[in-house]
């Protein structure tokens, strides 16, 4: 009977409570959820208690320091996300794509791309669609789109996950470069295989001991195992080490276009490159929402010809 009452009651408060429940579940905190939604912690606690009463289950175990989701809460969280996504998709479908993008848009991307290009483009997007709320997270690691609750992951390079949808928003390549100081000291490689004998500066995770550079060249695809004296999980650091003359870097053409133009870096093996298009990656369920469609189209337009467009000339 209680579940039937939930279904037959006014569903608008229930949807709001489900949104609030999801926020608490993601953050494991009433206070953090309250801060995110602009509500008081007491009101958040009251609404979650009301939802628990309606559903007839305990969603969270509360302690003085932390809120832990229960097993019933985990099951409810999966359903709540599905319900909220379905409601959003229904509204978008019935509006015939005419509804102005609104709501929270959560994006992630790499540090330099985000700082130099995506962030200012999103500022322009927000001016065009003032009903949007934008959250941008900058990471020098691969995000889990679903687990981390992002609408769009803006990536450089190949997208391998079959359960995600990849929208190409810009064409680009990764190229090889080094400082003139390094090349004067060590000489320039003549073919891709020579890279194995050079100091290569690696952008990699802590547990990787070497890099594998897959390149397209005059004779087709080649793979070279490379090592070097310096590596970091932060791309800006690796680029600076290249400027300092410590070795050869492989980086996106747009990322080092300024360094090449100034002469701080010089192209190495100009006949070789790695495809590295930029993709806006979405989950299947969110790919058709108005806010995601509008953002992807805007990013594609602005990265091609806007004031923060990518410069891939090398």
C-alpha positions in Angstrom: 0.0 0.0 0.0 2.8 2.4 0.8 4.5 1.9 -2.6 1.1 2.5 -4.2 0.7 5.8 -2.3 4.1 6.9 -3.6 3.0 6.2 -7.2 -0.3 7.9 -6.9 0.9 11.0 -5.0 2.1 14.2 -6.6 5.4 13.2 -8.1 7.1 16.6 -8.3 8.2 16.5 -4.6 9.3 12.9 -5.0 11.5 13.8 -8.0 13.0 16.7 -6.0 13.7 14.3 -3.1 15.2 11.7 -5.5 17.6 14.4 -6.8 18.5 15.4 -3.3 19.0 11.7 -2.3 21.4 11.2 -5.3 23.4 14.3 -4.2 23.8 13.0 -0.7 24.7 9.5 -1.9 27.4 10.9 -4.2 28.9 13.1 -1.5 28.3 10.9 1.6 27.4 14.1 3.4 24.2 16.0 4.2 26.3 19.2 4.7 28.0 18.9 1.3 24.7 18.1 -0.5 23.1 21.1 1.3 26.0 23.4 0.1 25.6 22.1 -3.5 21.9 22.6 -3.6 21.6 25.8 -1.6 19.5 24.2 1.2 20.1 23.9 4.9 21.5 20.6 6.3 18.4 20.3 8.5 16.1 20.6 5.5 18.1 18.0 3.6 17.9 15.6 6.5 14.2 16.1 6.8 13.6 15.5 3.1 15.7 12.3 3.2 13.8 11.1 6.2 10.5 11.7 4.4 11.8 9.8 1.4 12.8 6.9 3.6 9.3 6.9 5.1 7.7 6.9 1.7 9.9 4.0 0.4 9.8 2.1 3.6 13.5 1.5 3.8 16.6 3.1 5.5 18.7 4.8 2.8 21.6 5.9 5.0 23.4 5.0 8.2 24.2 8.3 10.0 27.1 8.9 12.3 28.4 12.2 13.8 31.1 12.3 11.1 29.8 10.6 8.0 26.8 9.4 6.1 27.1 5.8 4.8 24.6 4.5 2.2 22.9 1.2 3.0 22.4 -1.7 0.7 18.8 -0.6 0.2 20.2 2.9 -0.5 22.5 1.5 -3.1 19.7 -0.2 -4.9 17.5 3.0 -4.6 20.4 5.1 -6.0 20.5 3.0 -9.2 16.8 3.3 -9.6 16.8 7.0 -8.8 19.4 7.8 -11.4 17.5 5.9 -14.0 14.2 7.6 -13.1 15.7 11.1 -13.2 17.5 10.4 -16.5 14.3 9.0 -18.0 12.3 12.0 -16.9 14.8 14.4 -18.5 14.9 12.4 -21.7 11.1 12.4 -21.8 10.9 16.1 -21.4 13.5 16.6 -24.1 11.8 14.3 -26.5 8.3 15.8 -26.0 9.7 19.3 -26.4 10.9 18.4 -29.9 14.3 19.7 -29.1 12.9 23.2 -28.6 13.4 23.4 -24.9 16.2 25.7 -23.8 19.1 23.8 -22.2 18.9 24.0 -18.5 20.0 22.2 -15.3 23.4 21.1 -14.2 26.0 20.2 -16.8 28.9 18.3 -15.4 32.1 18.0 -17.6 35.6 16.9 -17.1 38.7 17.2 -19.2 42.5 17.5 -19.0 44.2 20.4 -17.3 45.7 22.4 -20.1 42.9 21.8 -22.6 40.4 22.7 -19.9 42.2 25.8 -18.7 43.1 27.3 -22.0 40.1 26.3 -24.2 37.2 24.5 -22.6 36.7 26.7 -19.6 36.5 30.0 -21.6 34.3 28.3 -24.1 31.9 27.2 -21.3 31.8 30.8 -20.2 30.5 31.7 -23.6 28.0 28.8 -23.5 26.7 30.0 -20.1 26.1 33.5 -21.5 24.1 31.9 -24.4 22.1 29.6 -22.1 21.7 31.3 -18.7 19.5 28.4 -17.3 22.5 26.1 -17.4 24.6 25.4 -14.3 28.1 24.3 -15.2 30.5 22.2 -13.2 34.0 21.6 -14.9 36.5 19.3 -13.3 40.1 19.3 -14.6 42.0 16.0 -14.4 45.3 14.6 -15.7 43.8 11.1 -15.6 41.1 9.2 -17.4 37.7 9.8 -15.6 35.1 7.1 -15.2 32.1 8.9 -16.8 29.5 6.8 -15.1 30.9 6.3 -11.6 32.1 9.9 -11.4 28.7 11.2 -12.6 29.9 13.4 -15.5 27.6 14.3 -18.4 30.5 14.9 -20.8 34.2 13.8 -20.7 36.2 15.8 -23.2 39.1 13.5 -24.2 42.1 13.6 -26.5 42.7 10.4 -28.4 40.9 7.2 -29.1 37.8 6.2 -27.2 37.8 2.5 -26.6 34.8 1.9 -24.3 31.9 0.3 -26.3 29.2 1.4 -23.9 30.0 5.2 -24.4 29.1 7.5 -27.3 32.0 9.5 -28.8 31.3 12.8 -30.6 34.3 14.2 -32.5 34.6 17.9 -31.8 38.0 18.7 -33.2 40.6 17.0 -35.4 44.2 17.0 -34.1 47.4 15.0 -33.9 50.2 14.4 -31.4 53.7 15.3 -32.7 57.3 14.9 -31.4 59.4 17.9 -30.3 62.5 18.8 -28.3 64.4 21.9 -27.3 67.3 23.0 -29.6 69.6 22.5 -26.6 68.8 18.8 -26.4 69.1 18.2 -30.1 72.5 20.0 -30.2 73.7 17.7 -27.4 72.2 14.4 -28.5 71.4 14.8 -32.2 68.1 14.3 -33.9 66.5 10.8 -34.5 66.3 9.9 -38.1 63.6 7.2 -37.9 61.0 6.2 -35.3 63.1 3.3 -34.0 65.8 5.8 -33.0 63.5 7.1 -30.2 64.4 4.0 -28.2 68.0 5.4 -27.8 66.9 8.9 -26.8 65.7 10.5 -23.6 61.9 10.6 -23.9 59.9 12.6 -21.4 56.8 10.6 -20.4 53.4 11.6 -19.3 52.3 8.5 -17.5 51.0 7.0 -14.3 53.2 6.2 -11.3 53.2 2.4 -11.9 54.2 2.6 -15.6 58.0 2.1 -16.1 58.1 2.9 -19.8 56.0 4.4 -22.5 54.8 2.9 -25.8 54.5 5.5 -28.5 52.3 4.4 -31.5 53.1 6.5 -34.5 51.9 6.8 -38.1 54.8 7.4 -40.5 55.9 7.1 -44.1 55.8 3.3 -43.9 52.6 3.0 -42.0 52.0 2.4 -38.3 55.0 1.8 -36.0 55.3 1.1 -32.2 58.3 2.1 -30.2 59.0 1.4 -26.5 60.6 4.5 -25.0 62.1 5.4 -21.7 63.7 8.5 -20.2 65.1 10.1 -17.0 62.0 12.1 -16.1 58.3 11.3 -16.1 55.2 12.8 -14.5 51.4 12.3 -14.4 51.0 16.1 -15.1 51.3 17.1 -18.7 52.3 20.7 -18.0 55.4 19.5 -16.0 56.5 17.2 -18.9 56.2 20.0 -21.4 58.3 22.3 -19.1 61.0 19.6 -18.9 61.1 19.5 -22.7 61.6 23.3 -22.7 64.5 22.8 -20.2 66.2 20.5 -22.7 65.8 17.2 -20.9 64.5 15.1 -23.8 61.9 14.5 -26.5 58.2 15.0 -25.8 55.1 13.7 -27.7 52.3 16.2 -27.3 49.2 17.5 -29.0 50.0 19.9 -31.8 47.7 22.5 -30.3 49.4 22.1 -26.9 52.8 23.1 -28.2 52.0 25.3 -31.1 53.2 28.3 -29.3 56.4 26.7 -28.2 57.1 25.7 -31.8 56.3 29.1 -33.1 58.7 30.8 -30.6 61.5 28.3 -31.3 61.5 27.0 -27.7 60.8 23.6 -29.2 61.6 22.1 -32.6 59.7 19.3 -34.4 61.4 15.9 -34.3 60.6 13.3 -36.9 58.1 15.6 -38.7 57.0 12.7 -40.9 55.7 10.8 -37.9 52.6 11.6 -35.8 49.9 10.1 -33.7 46.2 10.7 -34.4 44.7 12.5 -31.4 41.3 13.9 -32.2 39.3 15.5 -29.4 36.1 13.8 -28.4 33.1 14.7 -26.3 32.3 11.4 -24.7 28.8 10.8 -23.2 26.8 7.9 -21.8 24.1 6.5 -24.1 21.3 7.8 -21.8 22.5 11.4 -21.6 23.6 11.8 -25.2 20.2 12.9 -26.4 19.5 15.5 -23.7 19.1 19.1 -24.7 21.9 20.4 -22.5 24.4 17.8 -23.8 23.5 18.3 -27.4 23.8 22.0 -27.1 27.1 21.8 -25.4 28.6 19.4 -27.9 27.6 21.5 -30.8 28.9 24.6 -29.2 32.2 23.1 -28.4 32.6 21.8 -31.9 31.9 25.2 -33.3 34.1 27.2 -30.9 37.1 24.8 -31.1 37.1 25.2 -34.9 36.7 28.9 -35.3 35.9 30.8 -32.1 38.2 33.0 -30.0 39.5 30.0 -28.1 39.9 27.7 -31.1 42.7 25.2 -31.3 45.8 26.1 -33.2 47.2 22.8 -34.7 49.6 24.4 -37.2 53.1 23.0 -36.6 
